[in-house]
Amino acid sequence: MVRSTRVLDATSRRIVRALDRDPRATVGGLAETLGLVRGTVQSRIGRLFDGRTLRPTSTTVPPEALGYSIRAVVTAEVDQDRFDEAMVALREIPTIIECVATSGQNDLLCQVVARDTDDLYAVGQSILRCPGIRRTATSIVLKELIAYRTTPLLDG
């Protein structure tokens, strides 16, 4: 399911670009830097968070800083009659940092983290034990070549 958000206009794009450059920027600082009225910046930022255009969990800690040195992608096939039940169980696994529904051979793609290969094995087994999960496949991420990014889209 794609979230319905409004397309950002030029002013909101400028604000988001400025926040990408300096996430700790103050509203007053942004207003001055961008040549906008403080109230405009404040209201735009509020709408961006309220409309879920900006992720409400904007502070991102790299898993490595928390001792999770391994990242992997786990694909899963789900019994569709038990999909909701599977999702409830998957949400309880804290080392799943992202899970998306996919089309094709697999139903889910989960990005997971682990402390070591034994921990990764345990994470995979936890996923496999979730109700409705029929089969999984795990691929270890060797190197991040392009980090999650949206800044280039702001310029488009």
LINSULKA-V131599 format. One record per run of one state. SS is the DSSP state (h for helix, s for strand, l for the rest). FROM is the first residue (numbers start at 1). LEN is the number of residues. If there is no record, write none. Layout:
SS_FROM_LEN / SS_FROM_LEN
This chain:
l_1_9 / h_10_12 / l_22_5 / h_27_8 / l_35_3 / h_38_13 / l_51_12 / h_63_4 / l_67_3 / s_70_9 / l_79_1 / h_80_12 / l_92_4 / s_96_6 / l_102_6 / s_108_7 / l_115_2 / h_117_12 / l_129_4 / s_133_8 / l_141_10 / h_151_4 / l_155_2
